[in-house]
Amino acid sequence: MQFLFTMMAVLLLAGCSGNESTTPPSTPAAATTTSTTTDEPARGDRLVSASIGDASNLIPMIAGDAASHDVAGQLYLSLLRYDENLKLEGQLARDWTVSDD
């Protein structure tokens, strides 16, 4: 029993020793390249979003729950969208006209 206690104490002290390495951890090859930071998002990157539930359907017109609406909103594009000033701009449409009626 005393041997087991001694071995555990030695392992605990060895694990808590202050011998830290001064070399940084290795980085992936993609992270070592230098790049300039821009305000534009990277094309083809991933979007990771948390959701409180599973999407029940992916048809935007009948999506009744928030999770389905969030997922469908990322899958489908509309003809028009609002910009940061709440002005309509084309998302898929290049030009459009508004009729008088």
Backbone bond lengths (Angstrom), bond angles and torsions (degrees), N, CA, C in turn:
res aa  C-N    CA-C-N  psi(-1)  N-CA   C-N-CA  omega(-1)  CA-C   N-CA-C  phi
1 M - - - 1.447 - - 1.525 109.83 -
2 Q 1.321 115.92 -41.14 1.452 119.41 -179.49 1.532 110.60 -68.18
3 F 1.331 116.76 -33.38 1.460 120.78 177.35 1.527 110.70 -64.16
4 L 1.326 117.47 -42.85 1.452 122.32 178.71 1.525 110.91 -62.77
5 F 1.324 116.75 -42.67 1.458 121.20 178.23 1.527 111.36 -63.63
6 T 1.322 116.44 -40.67 1.462 121.26 179.68 1.530 110.82 -65.42
7 M 1.320 116.65 -43.20 1.468 120.65 179.50 1.530 111.04 -64.15
8 M 1.311 117.87 -40.08 1.466 120.92 179.08 1.522 110.71 -66.29
9 A 1.337 117.03 -39.07 1.462 120.97 178.61 1.525 110.70 -65.37
10 V 1.331 117.51 -40.30 1.459 121.15 179.16 1.527 110.25 -65.63
11 L 1.318 117.71 -43.55 1.459 121.19 178.71 1.529 111.40 -64.53
12 L 1.314 116.53 -39.03 1.463 120.82 178.58 1.519 110.77 -64.32
13 L 1.311 117.01 -45.10 1.457 120.50 179.40 1.523 111.77 -68.03
14 A 1.317 117.85 -36.80 1.462 120.60 178.66 1.527 110.52 -68.03
15 G 1.313 117.19 -36.21 1.461 120.90 179.49 1.514 112.57 -72.61
16 C 1.309 118.15 -27.76 1.460 122.46 -178.40 1.515 112.90 -98.27
17 S 1.320 117.53 10.90 1.467 118.98 -178.27 1.520 109.76 -67.04
18 G 1.315 116.91 154.00 1.452 122.36 -177.14 1.511 113.78 -87.44
19 N 1.302 119.35 19.68 1.452 123.03 -179.66 1.521 109.15 -81.75
20 E 1.331 115.73 88.69 1.460 119.88 -178.78 1.517 109.27 -102.63
21 S 1.289 116.01 145.77 1.455 121.32 179.66 1.521 109.64 -77.93
22 T 1.333 116.16 140.66 1.459 119.77 179.43 1.516 112.18 -93.10
23 T 1.329 118.27 -5.99 1.457 120.95 178.51 1.514 108.74 -86.75
24 P 1.345 117.29 139.59 1.464 119.06 179.15 1.515 110.24 -70.56
25 P 1.323 116.85 156.15 1.461 119.31 178.43 1.523 109.87 -66.08
26 S 1.313 114.95 154.71 1.460 119.05 -178.82 1.516 109.80 -67.71
27 T 1.320 115.98 144.74 1.455 121.47 -179.84 1.511 108.79 -113.00
28 P 1.330 116.77 153.59 1.468 119.23 176.84 1.527 110.54 -63.08
29 A 1.314 116.36 158.44 1.465 121.07 -177.12 1.519 111.29 -62.64
30 A 1.330 118.11 -33.96 1.461 120.79 -179.05 1.514 111.33 -67.97
31 A 1.322 117.69 -30.37 1.455 120.47 -177.48 1.521 112.15 -80.93
32 T 1.319 118.14 -15.49 1.456 119.92 -177.61 1.519 112.76 -83.24
33 T 1.328 117.50 -15.11 1.453 118.95 179.36 1.517 109.07 -75.89
34 T 1.318 115.77 144.06 1.452 119.81 179.33 1.519 108.85 -87.00
35 S 1.304 116.05 138.51 1.456 120.84 178.77 1.513 108.52 -142.10
36 T 1.307 115.26 155.59 1.452 119.98 177.61 1.519 109.04 -90.11
37 T 1.306 116.17 145.04 1.445 121.06 -179.56 1.517 109.00 -89.25
38 T 1.320 116.65 129.05 1.457 121.97 176.48 1.508 109.21 -121.45
39 D 1.306 115.31 167.90 1.461 120.09 178.51 1.515 112.54 -84.56
40 E 1.319 117.79 -6.13 1.453 120.90 -178.92 1.526 110.46 -86.56
41 P 1.337 117.24 140.40 1.469 118.75 177.67 1.525 110.74 -70.63
42 A 1.305 115.30 154.75 1.461 120.79 179.23 1.518 109.40 -74.20
43 R 1.297 116.47 130.77 1.458 121.09 178.29 1.522 109.92 -74.96
44 G 1.321 117.13 137.67 1.445 121.59 177.38 1.510 114.36 79.69
45 D 1.322 117.22 9.62 1.451 120.78 179.47 1.525 109.93 -79.82
46 R 1.312 116.62 179.82 1.458 121.65 -179.75 1.518 111.10 -97.94
47 L 1.324 115.29 149.22 1.449 122.18 173.22 1.521 106.58 -114.72
48 V 1.315 116.15 118.30 1.456 121.24 178.87 1.514 107.28 -110.65
49 S 1.327 115.79 121.06 1.457 121.10 -176.65 1.522 108.99 -135.27
50 A 1.313 116.11 136.50 1.463 120.35 178.71 1.522 109.52 -89.13
51 S 1.297 116.57 148.09 1.455 122.20 179.74 1.521 108.78 -137.49
52 I 1.318 115.49 147.29 1.459 118.72 -179.47 1.519 112.65 -85.62
53 G 1.310 117.69 -7.60 1.459 120.28 179.93 1.514 110.80 -152.63
54 D 1.323 115.95 173.67 1.458 121.28 177.15 1.518 109.64 -88.88
55 A 1.325 115.77 147.73 1.457 120.71 177.17 1.525 108.94 -72.46
56 S 1.324 116.01 129.61 1.465 119.30 -179.67 1.520 111.95 -86.95
57 N 1.342 118.35 -27.69 1.455 122.32 174.09 1.519 109.04 -153.31
58 L 1.314 116.33 164.90 1.460 120.49 -177.78 1.522 111.97 -118.84
59 I 1.315 117.53 21.12 1.462 121.78 176.55 1.522 107.24 -95.89
60 P 1.333 118.10 112.28 1.464 119.84 -171.80 1.521 114.63 -61.17
61 M 1.322 118.00 -30.08 1.467 120.15 -176.84 1.527 112.75 -72.32
62 I 1.318 117.92 -23.49 1.464 119.56 -178.98 1.528 112.74 -118.25
63 A 1.313 116.32 10.95 1.466 119.78 178.99 1.520 108.49 -69.61
64 G 1.313 116.18 110.42 1.458 120.68 -176.50 1.511 114.47 -95.64
65 D 1.307 117.46 -21.87 1.465 119.84 -179.27 1.525 110.08 -104.96
66 A 1.311 115.76 159.50 1.458 121.51 -174.90 1.526 112.03 -65.44
67 A 1.330 117.38 -37.63 1.463 120.01 -178.43 1.532 110.91 -64.88
68 S 1.324 117.55 -42.81 1.465 120.85 178.33 1.519 110.90 -65.17
69 H 1.314 116.69 -40.60 1.460 120.70 -179.78 1.529 111.06 -65.39
70 D 1.316 117.91 -40.00 1.461 121.37 179.05 1.520 111.68 -64.60
71 V 1.322 117.00 -44.63 1.465 120.48 -179.24 1.520 110.27 -68.69
72 A 1.337 117.88 -45.08 1.461 121.15 -179.24 1.523 110.90 -64.47
73 G 1.325 117.85 -32.73 1.456 121.07 177.62 1.516 112.71 -65.99
74 Q 1.318 118.17 -25.34 1.460 121.70 177.20 1.526 112.00 -85.89
75 L 1.331 117.36 -20.05 1.462 120.74 -176.93 1.514 113.33 -89.84
76 Y 1.331 116.90 -35.38 1.453 121.60 -173.24 1.520 110.79 -112.76
77 L 1.324 116.06 140.03 1.450 122.17 175.81 1.527 109.15 -102.90
78 S 1.325 116.67 151.64 1.464 119.98 178.16 1.521 109.26 -105.34
79 L 1.343 116.10 173.03 1.455 120.30 179.33 1.516 111.31 -69.72
80 L 1.329 116.54 -41.28 1.456 122.14 -178.90 1.518 109.65 -126.55
81 R 1.321 115.52 158.97 1.462 121.00 174.48 1.521 108.38 -147.34
82 Y 1.318 115.72 166.79 1.455 120.77 178.29 1.527 109.13 -96.39
83 D 1.342 116.15 138.54 1.460 119.72 175.52 1.523 109.63 -87.42
84 E 1.333 117.89 -171.38 1.464 121.55 -176.58 1.527 112.73 -67.57
85 N 1.340 117.66 -17.69 1.469 121.68 177.15 1.521 112.08 -100.37
86 L 1.323 117.50 13.49 1.463 125.40 -179.45 1.521 112.30 60.30
87 K 1.303 117.00 34.08 1.464 123.09 173.20 1.517 107.46 -102.07
88 L 1.341 116.30 141.69 1.450 119.72 179.38 1.519 110.35 -71.37
89 E 1.329 114.97 136.88 1.453 121.47 174.01 1.518 107.81 -139.00
90 G 1.304 116.29 157.05 1.450 120.34 -178.87 1.513 112.39 -74.97
91 Q 1.330 115.14 132.57 1.456 119.27 172.88 1.521 108.38 -101.39
92 L 1.326 117.19 -52.75 1.452 121.57 172.48 1.532 111.05 -107.34
93 A 1.328 116.84 -29.57 1.468 121.08 -178.89 1.519 110.32 -78.53
94 R 1.314 116.21 137.45 1.454 120.38 177.00 1.520 111.99 -86.66
95 D 1.337 116.39 -37.87 1.459 121.29 176.05 1.523 108.58 -151.32
96 W 1.322 116.27 159.47 1.449 121.87 -178.98 1.521 108.92 -157.83
97 T 1.308 115.36 159.58 1.462 121.41 176.51 1.518 108.34 -127.92
98 V 1.318 114.85 150.32 1.465 121.35 178.26 1.521 106.53 -107.97
99 S 1.343 115.86 124.93 1.453 119.35 -179.59 1.523 111.08 -77.37
100 D 1.336 117.37 159.47 1.461 121.98 -177.92 1.512 113.05 -75.51
101 D 1.306 118.88 -20.75 1.465 119.33 -177.62 1.459 109.09 -85.96
